[in-house]
Amino acid sequence: MKNVIVGTAGHIDHGKSALVRALTGTDPDRLEEEKRRGITIDIGFATLDLPSYRLGFVDVPGHERFVKNMLAGIGGIDLVLFVVAADESIQPQTREHFDICRLLEVPRGIVAVTKADLVEPELLGLVKLEIEEFVAGSFLQGAPIVAVSSRTGEGIEQLKEELRKVAEQVPAKDSSHHFRLPIDRSFVMKGFGPVVTGTLVSGMIRKEAEVEVHPLGKRFRVRGIQVHNQPVEVASAGQRTALNLAGVEVGELARGMTLTEPDRFQPTKQVDCLLHLLPSAPPLKNGTLVHFHSGTAELVAKVVLLEEPAADDTERKLESGQVAYVRFRLRSTALLLPEDRFILRQLSPVTTIGGGRILDNWVPRRLVPTRSSSREEAKKFLQVLDKGNREEILLHLLRRSPGGCVEENDLIAHTGWLPEECRQAANSLQAAGKLTILRETPLLMAESALVDRMRAAAVRTLEEFHKKNPLIPGLSKEVLRSKLFPSAHPFLIEAVLKKLEEKKQIALAGEIVRLQTHQIVLKEEEEQAKQQIAKAFEQAGLAVPSVKEVLGKLPIERQRVEKILRILVQEKVLVKLSDDLVFHAEALAKLRRLLAEYKTKSDRITIGTFKDLTQVSRKYAIPLLEYLDRERVTRRLGDERILL
């Protein structure tokens, strides 16, 4: 059976709840105060089963004081049942609810003219004409207009038939996307425990699955699921869903929070949006505080305009009816994703002034520029997010990433895309030579142009280094990174060096990087000094002289001799344990063989035994044992070493 969500809209006391009751047999007013006062205060729910369709009604309040509750219920609906009373016609909240439906881009609907039994046929005809004029040019133009009476039952069956026809137009929901359920109610049910309800806007959820609550950041187990008051194992996109959660404290969850799959999304305190300011709204000034409604969340936000002031004005502001890119800084965090719709309302008087679409949620931090972009740069980027395809969006995200690359999980958190959508965009850009895949799983990407620039910069840096330091084999990877790309992702550096090595432009020796063409050419006296240094340490065995003592005996200036020593270390002829303690590699190899022979008798050795075995003093024994620990030849255990 196809599930369709129907939201009511219209002025207070125009009979929305009575109409839902007449259609479904269920009273959507659940609060005692609602029944006493005869008005809907909060959202209510009811179900109507038609052949092949199950309509879930979300009944919203019409009073201007409760529009914020209306906004919590109207998001995620498939069609609107727009209600106008025959005896009052179009009223202030009729207009406001209509504006909200348009701003939220509700795709389709039906108009019900209620209380038809209270007016003459001539007046009823005039009201229908007024409604046709009112909805002209909107999503309701040409929609069925059905006169009904909830009291007498007139027109109810016709309205059901029209609802069935419109329900046929609702496309099947795609449940393959990420699970997301904005909470519109949270309560404790006797015998069950904590329950949350909402319209499942995307994905699916299974019984016993784990969910994460944003912005709370906690995880809970789904103990039970109900869809339209029926227990089920799985709930899918487009269904009114109630979840019984395990481990929730009383009062811990509330309207405005969102349930998602764990470790998928991050809440944010800033969003960039495309805003449509209503023609009826006053000018919107930079820095204004507003109510920001999205999903079931109601937040206070500060307006940051990206538009420059008009030529004849020093103040940045938007004029009535203007469409512009706007940044909103939120007073509290919420889970908001690109393509989510939002509504803007004034703080005082509390009226709807605009709405639109979220383009950028500024998470995760790794995808945020390290410095504040100019307003013009921000607008250019938002134009891509607004009108570009996935490939264009991914390319721009790569360009603004401080680390130079983007990980798949970050991309999903930032855009809401599926993993396969990320992969398709990456493969398309890679085929066009615009993107380089640095790692396959999880996917890590960089812009190819950046990789090329880094390769060229690395080659230039090595050329300059070799020119100034002909006796040094090369630069360490870490020094090269800190000189050129201090904020770059480590995988990006590795990819650049790997590409250069494949092209035989550089050679890698452990952590040392040099140009492929670079060869150290020593003068005769330098070559002699090199041999003398190596011989001095080789002959010394483990009881080596100090570096200062060895180098001081050579007839070459200290700076050149130190470079020669560095060459011997990098060639692994010598091993440097500290600034003044160096051993010949062969002496350390003999030490390993000596310990291997000793291990046949015992797998433990003390410092005293080590000194006796090697014939060295404590001055050498301690640093040698620490070196062996680092090399995983030994492992310290109290006052002993275990031979590994």
C-alpha positions in Angstrom: 0.0 0.0 0.0 1.4 3.4 -1.0 1.8 5.9 1.9 1.0 9.5 1.3 1.4 12.4 3.8 -1.3 15.1 3.7 -0.9 18.3 5.6 -3.7 20.7 6.4 -3.4 24.4 6.0 -5.7 27.4 6.5 -7.0 30.1 8.9 -8.1 29.4 12.5 -11.6 28.1 12.9 -12.0 27.3 9.2 -12.7 23.7 10.1 -9.4 21.9 9.4 -9.7 19.5 12.3 -13.4 18.9 11.8 -12.7 18.0 8.2 -9.9 15.5 9.1 -12.4 14.0 11.6 -15.1 13.7 8.9 -12.6 12.1 6.5 -10.9 9.7 8.8 -13.2 9.2 11.8 -10.3 10.2 14.1 -10.2 13.4 16.2 -6.7 14.9 15.5 -7.1 17.3 18.5 -5.3 15.3 21.2 -4.8 17.9 23.9 -7.4 18.6 26.6 -6.9 22.4 26.1 -7.6 21.9 22.3 -10.9 20.2 23.0 -11.9 22.8 25.7 -11.1 25.8 23.6 -12.2 24.3 20.3 -9.0 25.3 18.4 -6.0 23.3 17.4 -2.9 24.3 19.3 -0.4 21.6 18.3 -0.1 19.2 15.4 -2.4 16.2 15.3 -2.5 13.0 13.3 -5.0 10.7 11.6 -5.1 8.1 8.9 -7.4 7.4 6.0 -7.2 4.1 4.0 -8.3 4.3 0.3 -8.0 1.6 -2.3 -4.2 1.2 -2.8 -3.4 4.3 -0.7 -2.9 5.1 3.0 -3.2 8.8 3.7 -1.5 10.1 6.8 -3.0 13.4 7.8 -0.9 16.0 9.7 -3.4 18.5 11.1 -1.8 21.8 11.9 -3.0 24.8 14.0 -4.4 27.9 12.2 -4.0 30.5 14.9 -1.2 33.0 14.3 0.2 32.3 17.8 0.7 28.6 16.8 2.2 29.0 13.3 5.5 27.7 14.8 3.7 24.4 15.6 2.2 24.4 12.1 5.8 24.7 10.7 6.9 21.7 12.7 4.2 19.6 11.0 4.1 20.8 7.5 7.6 19.8 6.5 7.9 16.5 4.5 4.3 16.4 3.3 3.4 15.1 -0.2 0.3 17.3 -0.7 -1.6 20.0 1.2 -5.3 20.0 1.9 -5.8 23.8 1.8 -8.9 24.8 3.8 -11.0 27.9 3.2 -14.3 28.5 5.1 -17.2 29.4 2.8 -18.5 31.9 5.3 -15.2 33.8 5.8 -13.2 33.2 2.6 -9.5 34.2 2.5 -8.2 35.4 5.9 -4.7 36.5 7.3 -3.6 33.0 8.2 -4.9 31.7 4.9 -2.4 34.0 3.2 0.4 33.1 5.7 -0.1 29.4 5.4 -0.2 29.7 1.6 3.1 31.7 1.6 4.6 29.0 3.8 3.5 26.2 1.4 5.0 28.0 -1.6 8.2 28.8 0.2 8.5 25.1 1.3 7.8 24.1 -2.4 4.9 21.8 -1.4 4.4 20.2 -4.9 0.6 19.6 -5.1 -2.7 20.0 -3.2 -6.4 20.2 -3.1 -8.6 23.1 -1.9 -11.5 22.3 0.4 -14.2 25.0 0.9 -15.6 24.1 4.3 -18.9 25.0 6.0 -20.6 25.0 2.6 -23.9 24.4 4.3 -23.8 27.8 6.0 -23.9 29.9 2.8 -26.1 30.3 -0.3 -24.9 28.7 -3.6 -24.3 32.1 -5.1 -21.9 33.1 -2.3 -20.2 29.7 -2.5 -19.6 30.3 -6.2 -18.0 33.7 -5.4 -15.7 32.2 -2.8 -14.5 29.6 -5.3 -13.8 32.4 -7.8 -11.9 34.3 -5.2 -9.8 31.2 -4.4 -9.0 30.6 -8.1 -7.7 34.2 -8.3 -5.8 33.8 -5.1 -3.9 30.6 -6.1 -3.3 31.7 -9.8 0.3 31.1 -10.9 1.0 28.9 -7.9 1.3 25.1 -7.3 -2.5 25.2 -6.6 -3.5 26.7 -9.9 -5.9 24.2 -11.5 -6.1 22.1 -8.3 -9.6 20.7 -7.5 -11.7 23.0 -5.3 -14.3 20.9 -3.4 -17.1 22.3 -1.3 -17.7 20.3 1.8 -19.6 20.3 5.1 -18.1 18.3 7.9 -21.4 18.7 9.8 -23.7 17.2 7.1 -21.2 15.1 5.2 -21.8 17.0 2.0 -18.9 16.7 -0.5 -16.8 14.3 1.8 -16.9 11.4 -0.6 -16.1 13.6 -3.5 -13.1 15.0 -1.6 -11.9 11.5 -0.8 -12.0 10.7 -4.6 -10.0 13.9 -5.4 -7.5 13.0 -2.7 -7.1 9.5 -4.3 -6.5 11.1 -7.7 -3.9 13.5 -6.4 -2.3 10.7 -4.4 -1.7 8.9 -7.7 0.5 11.7 -8.7 2.8 11.4 -5.7 6.0 9.6 -6.8 7.2 6.5 -5.0 9.6 7.3 -2.2 13.3 6.4 -2.6 14.3 4.6 0.6 18.0 4.1 -0.5 19.1 7.5 0.9 20.4 8.1 4.4 18.0 7.6 7.3 16.7 10.9 8.7 13.7 11.5 11.0 13.0 15.0 12.4 11.2 14.6 15.8 7.9 16.4 16.0 6.7 14.7 19.2 8.4 13.0 22.2 6.5 11.4 25.1 6.5 8.5 27.4 3.9 5.8 26.7 2.8 3.6 29.7 4.0 0.1 29.2 6.4 1.0 26.4 8.6 3.9 27.6 10.0 6.8 25.6 8.5 7.3 22.1 9.3 9.8 19.4 7.3 10.4 16.3 7.9 12.2 13.0 7.7 11.9 9.2 10.5 9.7 7.9 11.9 12.1 5.3 14.5 9.8 3.8 15.9 6.3 4.1 14.6 3.5 6.2 14.9 2.2 9.8 14.7 -1.3 11.2 13.8 -2.6 14.6 16.9 -3.1 16.9 18.9 -0.7 14.8 21.1 2.0 16.5 20.2 5.6 15.8 22.0 8.9 16.7 20.2 11.9 17.9 21.3 15.4 16.8 22.4 17.8 18.1 22.4 15.7 21.4 25.1 13.4 20.0 23.7 10.3 21.9 22.9 6.9 20.5 19.9 4.7 21.3 18.5 1.4 20.2 15.2 1.2 18.4 13.1 -1.2 20.5 9.9 -1.0 18.5 8.4 0.7 15.4 4.9 1.7 14.5 3.6 3.1 11.2 0.1 4.5 11.3 -0.5 2.8 14.7 0.5 -0.6 13.4 3.7 -2.4 14.7 6.2 -3.1 11.9 9.8 -4.3 11.5 10.8 -1.7 9.0 9.7 1.9 8.4 10.5 3.6 5.1 10.7 7.2 3.6 7.4 9.0 3.5 5.8 7.2 6.4 4.5 8.7 9.7 6.7 6.8 12.1 6.8 6.2 15.9 9.9 4.8 17.4 10.2 3.3 20.9 13.7 4.0 22.0 15.7 2.1 24.7 17.9 4.0 27.2 16.3 7.4 26.9 16.0 9.6 30.0 12.6 11.4 30.5 12.7 14.8 28.9 16.0 14.1 27.1 14.5 14.2 23.5 12.4 17.0 22.1 10.8 18.4 19.0 13.5 19.9 16.7 16.0 17.1 17.2 16.7 14.7 14.4 17.4 10.9 14.3 20.0 9.6 11.8 22.2 6.6 11.2 25.2 6.8 13.5 28.5 8.6 12.5 27.0 10.0 9.3 26.2 13.7 9.9 27.3 16.6 12.1 25.1 19.4 13.5 26.0 23.0 12.5 25.6 26.5 13.7 25.9 28.2 10.4 24.2 27.8 7.0 24.4 29.6 3.7 21.0 29.7 1.9 19.1 31.0 -1.1 16.4 33.3 0.5 13.2 34.4 -1.1 12.0 37.5 0.8 8.2 37.8 0.5 6.8 40.9 -1.3 4.8 41.6 1.8 7.9 41.5 4.1 9.7 44.6 5.3 13.3 45.2 4.1 15.7 42.7 5.8 18.8 44.4 7.3 22.2 42.9 7.9 22.5 41.6 11.5 18.8 41.2 12.1 17.8 38.4 14.4 15.1 36.1 13.1 13.3 32.8 13.7 14.7 30.1 11.4 12.5 27.1 10.9 13.6 23.9 9.2 12.2 20.5 9.5 10.8 20.5 13.0 13.5 22.8 14.4 12.9 26.4 15.5 16.1 28.4 15.9 17.1 32.0 16.4 19.6 33.1 13.8 21.5 36.3 12.9 21.3 37.4 9.3 24.6 38.0 7.5 24.0 39.5 4.1 26.4 38.8 1.2 25.0 41.6 -0.9 26.8 44.9 -1.2 24.9 48.1 -0.2 23.0 49.9 -2.9 24.8 52.8 -4.5 22.6 55.3 -2.6 22.8 53.5 0.7 25.5 52.7 3.3 23.6 49.9 4.9 23.4 46.3 3.6 19.8 45.2 3.3 17.4 43.2 1.1 14.3 44.8 -0.3 10.9 43.3 -0.2 10.5 40.5 -2.7 14.3 40.2 -3.3 16.0 36.8 -3.9 19.5 36.6 -2.6 22.2 34.3 -1.1 22.3 34.8 2.7 24.3 33.4 5.6 22.6 32.6 8.9 24.5 32.2 12.1 22.5 30.1 14.5 22.3 30.6 18.2 22.2 26.8 18.8 23.2 23.8 16.8 20.9 21.7 14.6 21.2 19.1 11.9 20.6 20.8 8.6 21.6 19.5 5.1 21.8 21.1 1.7 18.5 21.1 -0.2 16.5 21.3 3.1 13.8 24.0 3.0 13.5 26.7 5.6 11.1 29.4 6.7 12.1 32.8 8.1 9.9 34.7 10.6 10.4 38.0 12.4 11.1 38.1 16.1 8.5 40.8 16.6 5.9 40.9 15.3 6.1 37.2 14.7 5.2 37.0 11.0 6.5 34.9 8.1 8.8 37.1 5.9 10.5 34.5 3.6 12.1 31.2 3.2 14.1 29.1 0.7 16.7 26.4 0.4 19.8 25.5 2.4 22.9 25.4 0.1 25.8 24.9 2.5 25.9 23.7 6.1 29.6 24.5 6.8 30.4 21.0 8.2 32.8 19.3 8.7 35.4 21.8 9.7 37.9 20.2 7.3 35.8 21.6 4.4 35.8 25.1 5.7 38.3 27.7 4.4 41.0 28.6 7.0 40.3 32.3 6.4 37.1 34.1 5.9 36.2 34.3 2.3 35.1 37.6 0.8 31.4 38.0 0.3 32.0 37.9 -3.5 33.9 34.6 -3.2 31.1 33.2 -1.0 28.5 34.2 -3.5 30.4 32.6 -6.4 30.7 29.3 -4.4 27.0 29.4 -3.5 26.0 29.9 -7.2 27.8 26.5 -7.9 26.0 24.8 -5.0 22.7 26.4 -6.2 22.9 25.6 -9.9 25.8 23.2 -10.4 25.9 19.4 -10.8 27.6 17.1 -8.5 30.9 17.2 -10.4 31.0 21.0 -10.2 30.1 21.0 -6.5 32.8 18.4 -5.7 35.4 20.3 -7.6 34.6 23.5 -5.7 34.7 21.7 -2.4 38.1 20.4 -3.2 39.3 23.9 -4.0 38.2 25.3 -0.7 39.4 22.5 1.5 42.4 23.7 3.6 44.0 20.2 3.5 43.7 20.1 -0.3 41.7 17.0 -0.4 38.3 15.6 0.7 37.4 12.3 2.3 34.2 10.5 1.4 32.8 10.6 4.9 33.3 14.4 5.1 31.7 14.8 1.7 28.6 12.8 2.7 28.3 14.8 6.0 28.6 18.0 4.0 26.3 17.2 1.1 24.1 14.3 2.2 25.1 12.3 -1.0 25.2 8.6 -1.0 28.6 6.8 -1.2 27.8 5.7 -4.8 27.0 9.3 -5.7 30.3 10.5 -4.3 32.1 7.7 -6.3 30.3 8.6 -9.6 31.2 12.3 -9.3 34.8 11.4 -8.5 35.1 8.9 -11.3 33.7 11.4 -13.8 36.2 14.1 -12.7 39.0 11.6 -12.8 38.2 10.6 -16.3 38.3 14.2 -17.3 41.7 14.7 -15.7 40.4 17.1 -13.0 40.5 14.8 -10.0 43.1 12.5 -8.5 42.0 9.6 -6.2 44.6 9.4 -3.5 43.0 6.4 -1.7 40.3 4.0 -2.7 38.8 3.0 0.6 37.6 5.1 2.2 37.7 7.4 -0.8 40.1 10.3 -0.6 40.3 12.8 -3.4 42.3 15.9 -4.5 42.0 18.3 -7.4 44.5 17.2 -10.1 45.6 20.8 -10.8 46.7 21.1 -7.1 48.6 17.8 -7.3 50.4 19.1 -10.5 51.2 22.5 -8.8 52.6 20.6 -5.7 54.7 18.4 -7.9 56.2 21.4 -9.7 56.8 23.2 -6.4 58.5 20.1 -4.9 60.9 19.8 -7.9 61.8 23.5 -7.7 62.4 23.3 -3.9 64.7 20.2 -4.3 66.6 21.9 -7.2 67.3 24.9 -5.0 68.2 22.8 -2.0 70.7 20.6 -4.0 72.3 23.8 -5.4 72.9 25.2 -2.0 73.7 21.9 -0.3 75.6 19.7 -2.8 77.0 17.5 0.0 73.6 16.6 1.5 71.7 13.7 -0.1 68.3 15.3 0.1 65.4 16.7 2.2 63.3 14.7 4.6 59.6 14.4 3.7 58.6 16.2 6.8 60.9 19.2 6.0 59.6 19.3 2.4 56.0 19.2 3.7 56.6 22.0 6.2 58.4 24.2 3.7 55.7 23.8 0.9 52.5 22.4 2.2 52.2 22.8 6.0 48.4 22.2 6.0 48.2 19.4 3.4 46.8 16.0 4.1 49.6 13.4 4.6 48.1 11.2 1.8 48.3 14.2 -0.5 52.1 14.6 0.1 52.6 10.8 -0.4 50.6 10.9 -3.7 52.7 13.8 -5.0 56.0 12.1 -4.1 54.8 8.8 -5.5 53.9 10.4 -8.8 57.3 12.1 -9.0 59.0 8.8 -8.3 57.0 7.0 -11.0 58.1 9.6 -13.5 61.7 9.2 -12.3 62.0 12.8 -11.3 62.9 12.1 -7.7 64.3 9.2 -5.7 63.1 8.1 -2.2 65.4 6.6 0.4 63.3 6.0 3.5 62.3 9.5 4.6 64.8 11.3 2.4 63.8 12.8 -0.9 66.2 13.9 -3.6 66.1 14.6 -7.3 66.8 11.5 -9.5 69.7 13.4 -11.1 71.3 14.5 -7.9 74.6 12.8 -7.1 76.9 13.8 -4.3 80.4 14.5 -5.8 83.1 14.8 -3.1 86.4 16.5 -3.6 89.5 14.4 -3.0 90.1 15.7 0.5 86.4 15.3 1.3 86.4 11.7 0.1 89.5 11.0 2.3 87.8 12.6 5.3 84.7 10.4 4.7 86.9 7.2 4.7 88.7 8.4 7.9 85.5 9.0 9.7 84.0 5.6 8.8 87.3 3.9 9.7 87.5 5.6 13.1 84.1 4.4 14.2 84.5 1.0 12.7 87.8 0.4 14.6 86.3 1.7 17.8 83.6 -1.0 17.9 81.1 -0.2 20.7 83.5 1.9 22.8 83.3 4.8 20.3 85.0 8.2 20.7 82.8 11.3 20.7 81.7 12.8 17.4 83.5 16.0 18.4 86.7 14.1 19.0 86.6 12.3 15.6 85.7 15.4 13.5 88.2 17.6 15.3 91.2 15.6 14.0 90.3 16.2 10.3 92.0 19.0 8.3 88.7 20.4 6.9 86.4 23.1 8.3 83.8 21.8 10.8 80.7 22.7 8.6 81.9 20.5 5.7 82.9 17.7 8.0 79.5 17.6 9.6 77.9 17.3 6.1 80.2 14.4 5.4 79.1 12.8 8.6 75.5 13.3 7.7 76.2 11.6 4.3 77.5 8.5 6.1 74.4 8.4 8.4 72.1 8.7 5.4 74.0 6.1 3.6 73.5 3.9 6.7 77.2 3.4 7.1 76.9 5.0 10.5 74.0 5.0 13.0 73.4 8.2 15.1 72.0 7.5 18.5 72.4 11.1 19.8 74.2 14.3 18.7 77.5 13.1 20.1 77.1 9.3 20.0 77.6 7.5 16.7 78.3 3.8 15.9 79.4 2.0 12.8 76.6 -0.1 11.3 78.8 -3.2 11.3 79.4 -2.8 15.1 75.7 -2.8 15.8 75.2 -5.8 13.5 77.8 -7.7 15.5 76.0 -6.6 18.7 72.8 -8.2 17.4 74.6 -11.4 16.5 76.1 -11.4 20.0 72.7 -11.0 21.7 71.2 -13.7 19.4 73.9 -16.1 20.6 73.2 -15.1 24.3 69.5 -15.7 23.8 70.2 -19.4 23.3 71.1 -19.5 27.0 68.6 -16.9 28.4 65.9 -14.6 27.1 66.6 -12.0 29.7 69.5 -9.7 30.3 70.4 -7.1 33.0 72.4 -3.9 32.5 75.3 -5.5 34.4 75.3 -8.7 32.2 75.0 -6.5 29.1 78.1 -4.5 30.2 80.1 -7.7 30.8 78.9 -9.2 27.5 79.9 -6.2 25.4 82.8 -4.9 27.5 81.4 -1.4 27.5 80.8 1.1 30.3 77.4 2.3 31.5 78.0 5.4 29.4 77.5 3.3 26.3 75.4 0.4 27.7 72.3 2.6 28.5 72.0 4.3 25.1 72.7 1.0 23.3 70.0 -0.8 25.2 67.5 2.1 24.5 68.4 1.8 20.8 67.8 -1.9 20.9 64.4 -1.3 22.6 63.4 1.1 19.7 64.6 -1.5 17.2 62.4 -4.1 18.9 65.5 -6.3 19.6 64.8 -6.0 23.3 61.9 -4.9 25.6 62.4 -3.3 29.0 60.7 -5.1 31.9 61.7 -3.5 35.2 65.5 -3.7 35.6 65.8 -6.3 32.9 65.5 -6.6 29.1 63.6 -9.4 27.4 65.3 -10.5 24.2 62.6 -10.6 21.5 
